[in-house]
Amino acid sequence: MAKTEMIRARTEPQLKHDVENIFHLLGLSCSEAINLFFRQVKLHNGLPFEVKVPNKITLQAIKEVEKRTGLTKTKGTKDMFKKLGI
């Protein structure tokens, strides 16, 4: 068996619960997901995704979604694309 190191981290209970449910759907344990993330960091020699401070427009959109205001309901993908003009 390969030698291993222990990682200890603190996180919000609800966030942990939500993420564990997603990992379960993906067939991953928390340890496997963390190792996958670490391997991607090593492969990319940095974070495997872009990290930016959101601009004012994005921050406003985030606030609206959190408050569930300014949302447009659609009946499906065709209706969504029609409303988007695509």
Secondary structure, DSSP 4 states (H G I P E B T S, - for coil): ------------HHHHHHHHHHHHHHT--HHHHHHHHHHHHHHHTS-SS------HHHHHHHHHHHHT-S----SSHHHHHHHHT-
